[in-house]
Amino acid sequence: MKAKLGYVGFLFSSPVSVSVSFPWLFFVYSLLWFFSSFFSGLSLVFSCLGLAFPL
């Protein structure tokens, strides 16, 4: 278990893994931002529709 943690620490401290993982982090962050903004816009549209056409 300790060796595994050391391996993970080495992975995160090595500059190659950092340069590889940061685009992934940026991609995931932008994807999350897109989905959150999309769903908030969707809920806004649905609330406007609910106000315009009360069920």
N, CA, C and O of each residue as an XYZ file, in Angstrom:
220
protein
N       0.829     -1.197      0.000
C       0.000      0.000      0.000
C       0.868      1.253      0.000
O       0.592      2.218     -0.713
N       1.934      1.220      0.823
C       2.837      2.374      0.892
C       3.565      2.563     -0.434
O       3.774      3.689     -0.884
N       3.953      1.434     -1.060
C       4.636      1.512     -2.353
C       3.699      2.092     -3.408
O       4.118      2.857     -4.277
N       2.429      1.717     -3.315
C       1.446      2.234     -4.264
C       1.298      3.744     -4.111
O       1.230      4.468     -5.104
N       1.248      4.218     -2.865
C       1.144      5.651     -2.611
C       2.380      6.384     -3.112
O       2.278      7.477     -3.668
N       3.551      5.777     -2.915
C       4.784      6.373     -3.406
C       4.790      6.458     -4.924
O       5.254      7.441     -5.502
N       4.270      5.418     -5.559
C       4.192      5.415     -7.019
C       3.263      6.525     -7.510
O       3.570      7.214     -8.483
N       2.129      6.692     -6.831
C       1.179      7.740     -7.199
C       1.801      9.116     -6.992
O       1.633     10.013     -7.818
N       2.526      9.278     -5.877
C       3.204     10.541     -5.614
C       4.256     10.846     -6.666
O       4.394     11.988     -7.103
N       5.002      9.818     -7.075
C       6.002      9.994     -8.134
C       5.332     10.370     -9.448
O       5.838     11.202    -10.202
N       4.187      9.746     -9.714
C       3.442     10.016    -10.939
C       3.016     11.478    -10.991
O       3.117     12.132    -12.029
N       2.531     11.983     -9.839
C       2.045     13.357     -9.812
C       3.184     14.374     -9.775
O       3.014     15.515    -10.204
N       4.348     13.962     -9.261
C       5.456     14.912     -9.156
C       6.277     14.971    -10.438
O       7.000     15.942    -10.665
N       6.174     13.934    -11.282
C       6.964     13.952    -12.513
C       6.368     14.952    -13.498
O       5.155     14.984    -13.700
N       7.226     15.770    -14.111
C       6.715     16.830    -14.998
C       6.003     16.305    -16.239
O       5.128     16.974    -16.788
N       6.381     15.103    -16.680
C       5.742     14.541    -17.869
C       4.268     14.264    -17.596
O       3.404     14.596    -18.408
N       3.987     13.649    -16.443
C       2.599     13.340    -16.115
C       1.801     14.620    -15.897
O       0.610     14.675    -16.205
N       2.463     15.657    -15.362
C       1.776     16.934    -15.164
C       1.398     17.534    -16.514
O       0.273     17.994    -16.705
N       2.347     17.526    -17.449
C       2.074     18.100    -18.768
C       1.051     17.267    -19.525
O       0.367     17.777    -20.413
N       0.942     15.978    -19.176
C      -0.041     15.120    -19.834
C      -1.417     15.283    -19.190
O      -2.433     15.288    -19.885
N      -1.447     15.417    -17.858
C      -2.727     15.412    -17.159
C      -3.406     16.771    -17.152
O      -4.625     16.842    -16.994
N      -2.640     17.870    -17.322
C      -3.281     19.182    -17.256
C      -4.244     19.448    -18.409
O      -5.304     20.029    -18.175
N      -3.925     19.046    -19.661
C      -4.946     19.190    -20.708
C      -6.212     18.400    -20.403
O      -7.316     18.849    -20.712
N      -6.056     17.216    -19.794
C      -7.222     16.414    -19.419
C      -8.042     17.141    -18.366
O      -9.271     17.172    -18.440
N      -7.349     17.737    -17.366
C      -8.050     18.480    -16.322
C      -8.792     19.659    -16.926
O      -9.938     19.931    -16.568
N      -8.136     20.359    -17.844
C      -8.771     21.503    -18.500
C      -9.979     21.049    -19.311
O     -11.020     21.706    -19.309
N      -9.832     19.908    -20.011
C     -10.924     19.364    -20.818
C     -12.110     18.980    -19.942
O     -13.256     19.300    -20.258
N     -11.824     18.287    -18.828
C     -12.882     17.869    -17.910
C     -13.562     19.083    -17.291
O     -14.785     19.119    -17.156
N     -12.748     20.091    -16.910
C     -13.306     21.309    -16.303
C     -14.209     22.046    -17.288
O     -15.293     22.497    -16.919
N     -13.763     22.170    -18.547
C     -14.577     22.863    -19.543
C     -15.848     22.073    -19.843
O     -16.906     22.654    -20.083
N     -15.737     20.737    -19.827
C     -16.902     19.889    -20.051
C     -17.918     20.071    -18.928
O     -19.116     20.201    -19.179
N     -17.421     20.079    -17.670
C     -18.303     20.292    -16.526
C     -18.949     21.665    -16.584
O     -20.141     21.805    -16.308
N     -18.161     22.691    -16.946
C     -18.691     24.045    -17.058
C     -19.772     24.110    -18.128
O     -20.814     24.735    -17.934
N     -19.513     23.452    -19.272
C     -20.476     23.442    -20.366
C     -21.774     22.767    -19.931
O     -22.863     23.272    -20.204
N     -21.654     21.612    -19.246
C     -22.843     20.888    -18.829
C     -23.634     21.670    -17.789
O     -24.864     21.697    -17.832
N     -22.928     22.312    -16.847
C     -23.629     23.075    -15.808
C     -24.341     24.276    -16.418
O     -25.484     24.566    -16.064
N     -23.669     24.983    -17.339
C     -24.301     26.137    -17.979
C     -25.452     25.681    -18.873
O     -26.483     26.349    -18.958
N     -25.269     24.541    -19.538
C     -26.314     24.012    -20.411
C     -27.550     23.635    -19.608
O     -28.672     23.957    -20.000
N     -27.344     22.946    -18.471
C     -28.480     22.520    -17.663
C     -29.154     23.692    -16.966
O     -30.371     23.682    -16.778
N     -28.373     24.711    -16.576
C     -28.989     25.890    -15.965
C     -29.811     26.641    -17.009
O     -30.896     27.137    -16.705
N     -29.299     26.726    -18.237
C     -30.061     27.346    -19.314
C     -31.312     26.551    -19.633
O     -32.370     27.123    -19.898
N     -31.191     25.225    -19.608
C     -32.326     24.353    -19.875
C     -33.404     24.521    -18.812
O     -34.591     24.600    -19.129
N     -32.985     24.575    -17.542
C     -33.957     24.757    -16.460
C     -34.607     26.132    -16.553
O     -35.789     26.285    -16.246
N     -33.829     27.141    -16.981
C     -34.375     28.485    -17.171
C     -35.432     28.469    -18.270
O     -36.498     29.067    -18.123
N     -35.132     27.781    -19.377
C     -36.089     27.677    -20.486
C     -37.346     26.952    -20.030
O     -38.458     27.361    -20.364
N     -37.171     25.866    -19.262
C     -38.322     25.105    -18.807
C     -39.162     25.899    -17.816
O     -40.388     25.793    -17.814
N     -38.501     26.700    -16.969
C     -39.256     27.529    -16.026
C     -40.020     28.613    -16.778
O     -41.149     28.940    -16.413
N     -39.409     29.178    -17.838
C     -40.108     30.168    -18.665
C     -41.287     29.522    -19.378
O     -42.353     30.127    -19.494
N     -41.096     28.288    -19.859
C     -42.187     27.569    -20.513
C     -43.295     27.268    -19.519
O     -44.480     27.344    -19.844
N     -42.887     26.923    -18.294
C     -43.875     26.644    -17.254
C     -44.675     27.888    -16.893
O     -45.862     27.805    -16.578
N     -44.005     29.059    -16.943
C     -44.707     30.312    -16.669
C     -45.620     30.681    -17.832
O     -46.717     31.199    -17.627
N     -45.162     30.411    -19.061
C     -45.957     30.755    -20.234
C     -47.126     29.789    -20.405
O     -48.248     30.197    -20.702
N     -46.841     28.496    -20.213
C     -47.886     27.482    -20.338
C     -48.020     26.733    -19.017
O     -47.392     25.690    -18.837
N     -48.824     27.243    -18.093
C     -48.974     26.545    -16.806
C     -49.683     25.210    -16.982
O     -50.746     25.125    -17.596
N     -49.064     24.162    -16.425
C     -49.628     22.820    -16.556
C     -50.824     22.636    -15.633
O     -51.427     21.562    -15.610
